Amino acid sequence: MNAPHIATKARLDRRAFLRSTGLLLTLPWLEAMVPSFANAAESRAATTQPRRLLAMNYSLGFHVPLLVPKGEGAGYTASYYLEPLQAHRKDFTVFSGISHEEQNGADGHTSELTWLTSAKHPGLPGFRNTISIDQLLVQKLNPDTRFTSLALSAGSNGSLSWTMNGVNIPAESTPSRLFQLLFVNGNPAEIQRQLTELRRGRSILDTIGSEAKKMNADLGPRDKEKVDQYFTSVRELEARLLSSSAWATRPKPKVEMKPPTDITDRNDIIAKTRLMHDLITLSFQTDSTRFITYSAGGGNNPKIEGVTHEWHNLSHHGQDEAKIEELRIIERAEFAEIGRLLGLLKGVREGRGTLLDNTIVMAGSNLGNASAHSTRDIPLIVAGGGFRHGQHVVAGGKGNDNARFANLFVQIAHRMDVGLEKFGSSNGQSIKGFELA
């Protein structure tokens, strides 16, 4: 007769371990953290990884005929731009027939402002943006990380992230400065100075908040609305200051990557992209943040062999074959870097899966036809995050028959356990074919 199985595994309590070390660093999830006789719910709770979102917008668009594949579903034929991603074919979905509603705005590029919000008529008189999906998820999930979110940019573009009051969150575009924020500990004097500045910031907010409340009693309805918006902004800033104060004295994670040297040639967009992708991966891997937006577009002369013209000019190709040829070189290189990023995320083991399994990566553009500044039929791929991938999803018809991009935001929120019924211009209809694995 077989001897009875005796559970000898000692359970490691992750929180207790972190407390006992005196450090707040990211510890990988280990099998020892699951109780020996855990029920199904306990096992799921003990092994659930943080869920993350990375949204990357390429503001000059992609030449869609070179992106949208032939066929739909899992049997599609990879397009020219998707070829560099085929090593990860089962990890991403390519969409067509999707866009935001009523994106005609102040100029041909203002739809970048609303890529993550879906607010209508960007930049026109009276326009005020709404909260971006990443910031709404931050509010709902309130992640306990050093940075609740990171807004990044490849150059001078503003960020993709917007607060509840439609205020743009400033973007960080310098890799060395980002590395410093994430991984370089200040000396005691610097930490004390930072704490003093944070306390001073809160003191100022307390003072002006008190004065504004007194003033509010004598204001008319419109002015009261403006003051209410102001109070909301103050509360958001106070929350960020409180979080910064709590993290200021905690040591930052140690990483093997050496402090990066910034790319001085502003035209070397590929080298800068690689640096940013490396730092994005480390940001997630160390659980320094769980929400990142990255404005990845550019308007300079890319330092890529075979490209001699300015990028923005090439995007307005007017079907000129010579311009399209240079454009395809740039955009193919961009997709190669997206493929490299997916490989980086996939190469990091996390719990019983990979970093990519727990990260929703959304890469696309606010322009479907950059040459005509069209905001219909926008390009989009979504990778990772536990969805059933390896397919081309035709979300809707062409042009005015497009499916609503904001419906996809609701599905992404559900995947992150945020039960939204509506977001922006969504209409309650899910994108068919885009389901959990």
N, C-alpha and C positions, 0 to 999 in steps of 0.2 A: 504494500500500500504506500502511495506517495505521501511524503511528509507534508503537513499543512504549510502553506506559504505564510511566512512571517514578515510583515513589513518592517524593514530595518532602516528605511530611508529617514534620515533626520531632516526635518523641515527647516528651511532657512527663511526667516521672516525678513523680507526685503527692507521694509521701513525700519525695523529694529537694527538691521545691519548698517543702514545709512546713518542712523542716529549715533550708533556706537563709534563710527569712524570719525565723527565730528565734521564730516564733509558732506556737501550736497552735490555729488557727482552722479552721473548716470550709470547705473549698474545694469548690465544685460539681464534679461529674464532667464532664470535657470530652472531646470526641471526640479531642483531641490526646493523651489519656492512653492510647489504644488503639494498639498497635504497627501499623505500616503493613501488615505481612504476618502479622498475628496469626491463629493458627488459631482454631477455634470455641471451644475451651476457654479460650484466652487472652482472647478477646473477651468471653466471659461473665464471666471473673474480673475483667477490667479495668472492666467496666461494671456489676457487681453493686452495688446500693445496699444500705445498711443496712436491715434489716427491723425493724419496730417494732410495738409493741402498745399500744393505748389501750383500757382497760376502764372503762366508766362505768356505775355502778349508781344507779338512781333508787329510793330505799328505800321511798317511799310508793306505788310501783307505777304502773300505767297502767290505765285502764278498758278492759280487753281487747276488749270488743265494738266499740269505736271504733278499735281498732288492727288486729286480724286481718282481712286482706282477703278478699273473695269470690274463689273460684277459687284454683288453685295453679299452680305453674310460672311461666313468663314471661308468661302471659296473664291474670294476676290483675287484679282491679279495685281500684284504690287505695282504702284506707279513709280516713276523715276525718283521722286522725292522720298518715297517710302522704302526704297531699296536699302539705304543705309540702316534702317531700323529692323530689318527682317530677322536678325538674330533674336529680337525681342517680340516677334510677331504675335505670340500668344499673350503678351503683356499689355497690349494697347488696342484701342478701338479708334478707327478713323470715321468721322462723321461728315455727311454732306446734307444739304437742304436745311440749313439752320441759320438763324439770325435773330437779332433784337428788332423790336418794332420801332418805327418812326425815329430813325437815327439821323435824319437830315438836320444839320446843325450850322454853326457859325462858319465853318469851312470844311474842307474834305477830310480833315484828320481829327476833328473834335470827337468823333465817335470813340476814340481811344479813352476818353474820359469816362465813358459809360460801359466799357467792356465787362466790368464786374458788377455793375449796378442795374443796367437796362433802363435807366432814366431816359426820357424822351427829349429830343431836340437839343442836344448838348451845345452849350455856348450861345444860344440865341437869347435875346432880351428876356429877362425874367427867369432864366434857367437856374435851378439850384439842384445840385446833384443829391443823390440819396446814398444810403449806406451800401458799401460793397459787400459781396457775399462772404469774403474772408473775414471782414470785421464783424459781421453779424454772427458768424460762427464763433469768433473769439468771445463775443459778449455772452453767447449762450453756453459755451463750454468752459470759459474762464480757466484756461490752462495754467497750471502752476509751473511756469517756466521762466527763465531769466528774462526773455523777451516774449511778450504775448504774441507778437507778430513781427516780421521784418518786411519792410518795403524796400526793394532794391531796384536799381536801374543800371542799364549799360552805359548811359551817358548823361546828357542834360535833360532827358525826358523826366517829367514828373512821375510820381508813383501811380499804381493802379488802385491803391487803397484809399477808401473814403469813410469818414466817420458818419455817425447817425445824422449829423447836421450838414452833411455834404462838404466837409472840410477835407482837403487833400492831405494825406499823411506824407511828410517829406521823405524822399527816397535817398538811400545811401548808394553811391555809385563808385566808391573807391575801395578796391579789395583790401588794401593794407589797413584802412580804417575799420573796415568790417571785421577783419581778423583781430584787430586790437580790441574791439568791443566784445567779441565772442570769447577770446582765449587768453588775453594778456592781463594778468593781475596787476593792479596798481600797488605802489608801496604804501605803507601806513599813512603817510602824510597826504597822499593823493586820495586815498579812501576817505579820510576824515574830511578833506575839502569837499569831496563829492557829497558826503552826508550833510555837511553844513549847507551846501547849495540846495540840496533837496528839501531840507527843513525850511530854508528861506523861501523857496518856491511855494511850499504849502502855506507858509505864513502870509505871503502876498495874496494867494488865492482866498484864504480865509477873510482877509481884510476887504478885498474888492467884492467878494461875495456878500458880505454883511452890508456893505454900502448899497449894493445893487438891490438887495431885498427891501431896504428902506425906500429906495426910489420907485420900486415897482408898484407901490400902493397908489401912486398918483399918475400912472401911465394909462394911455388908451389901449384898446384891444390889440392893435397892430404892434405897438411898442412892447406890450406885455409878451406877445408871441416872440419878438426878437430877444427879449430878456430871458424867456424860458429856454430858447435855443442856446443862449449864452451860458445859462446855468448847466445845461446838459454838457456843453463843452468843458466847463469847469470841473464837473463831476468826473468826466472821462480823464481829464488831465490829472486830477487828484488821485484817481485809481492807479494811473501809470506811475505817479510819484511814489505812492505807497509801495507798489511792487518793486520799484527801483531801490527804495530804501531797504527793503527786506533782503534784496539780493546783493547789495553793495558790499557787504562784509563776507560774503560766501565766496570761497575760491572757485575760479573758473576751471572748466575741464582742461586736462592736458591732452594735446593731440600731437601726432607725429609730424604733421605738416609744418614746415618752417614758415615764418612770417613771409608773406608774398611780397615780391617787388612789383609795384604798379607798372602797368604798361604805359609808357610815356607816349608812344605813337598812337594817337587817337584813332587812326585808321586800321590798327591791328585788332579788329573786332573779334576775330576768332580766338586769339590768345586771351583777350579779356574775358570772353565768354567761358573759356575753360576754367579760368581762375574762379569766376563767379560760381560755376557749377561745382567745383571742388568745395567751395565754402558753403554752398547750399547743402551739399551732402553732409558735411561735418556739422552744420547747424542742426540738422535733423538727427544725425547719429548720436550727438551728445545731448539731445533733448533740450537744446538751448532755446528752441522755439518749435512750434508745430504748424505755423502758418507763414508762408512766404509768398509775396507777389514779386514778379520780376518783369520790368518793362525792358524788353530785349531788343527793341527796334533800333535803327540807326539811320543817319542821313548823310554819312561821310563817304569817302572813297575807300572802300574796303581793301585791305592789304591782302589780296588773294590773287594768285597767278591767273592770268586771263581776264582780269577785270581792270578796265582803264577809265571808266566813267563814274560819275557820282551816283550813289545808290538811289537817292530820291528821284533823280532824273531817269534812271533805268526803270523804276517802278511805274513811271508814266511812259510806257513803251509805245503806246498807240499801235500795237501789233507789229512794230518794227522788229524783224527777225534778229538783227544784230544786237539790239538792246535785250531782247528776250534771252539770247544766248549768254550774255554776261550775267543777266539776272538769274538764270538757272544755275550758274556756277556759284553765286553767292548763296542762293537758297538751298542748294544741295549741301553746301558746307554747313549751313545752319542745321539742317536735319541730321547731318553726321554728328554734330555736337549734341543734339537732342538724344541721339542713339547712345552716345558716350555717357551722357548723364543717366539714362536708364540703366546702363551697365554698372555705373558706380552705385546707384541705389540698390540694384539687384545683388551686388557683390557684398553687401553688408548683411550679415546674419542677424536677425532680431527675433528672439523667442524661437518659435517653430517655423518661422518664415524668413522673409527678407525685409529690408527697409522699404523696398518698392511695394511689397504686399500691403504695407501699412500707410502708404503715401499716395494720395490721389494727385497725379500730375496732369495738369490741363495746359496744353500748348496750342496757341492759335493766333488769330488776328481779328481786329475789328473791321478789316476791309476784305471784302470778297473779291473785288476787282479794283486793285489799287490804282490802276491806270485811269479808271473812270470814277474813282472815289466811291464806288458802290459798297454799301454795307449789307447787301443781301448775299446769301450763299457763302458765308464766311468759312474759312478753313479751320478745322479743329481736330485734334487728337486728344484722347484721354487715356492715361496709362495707370496701372497699379490700382491700389486701394481696395482690392477684393471684388472687383467687378468681373463679369465674364467677358473676356477680351478675345482678340484674334479675329476681328470681323470689321466689315465696313457696314455701318448703319446709315441707311438713307432715311433721315429723320423726317423729311417732308419733301414737298415738291420744290420746284425752282422759283426764284424771285419772290413774288408776293405770296406764294404758297408754302414758303419756308415754315418749318416748325419753330417754336419759340425757344430760343437759347436759355431763357430764364427757367424753363421747365426742368432743364438739366441741373440747374443749381439746386432746385428743390430735391431732386433725386440724390445729389451729392450730399446735401444736408441730412437726408434720411440715413444715408450710409454712415454718417458720423454721429448717428443717434440723436439728431436734432429734428424733431417732428414738425417741420414747417408745412403749412398748408399752401402758402403762397409766398413768392418773393418777386418783387419788381413787377415785370410785365407777364409773369407766368399766368397760365389760365387753368391750372389743375390737371393738365394732360401730361402724362409721362411720355418720355421718348421711348417708343416701342423698340424692343430688341436690346436695350441697355439695361442689364439686370445683374444682380449679385451672382457671384460664382457659386 
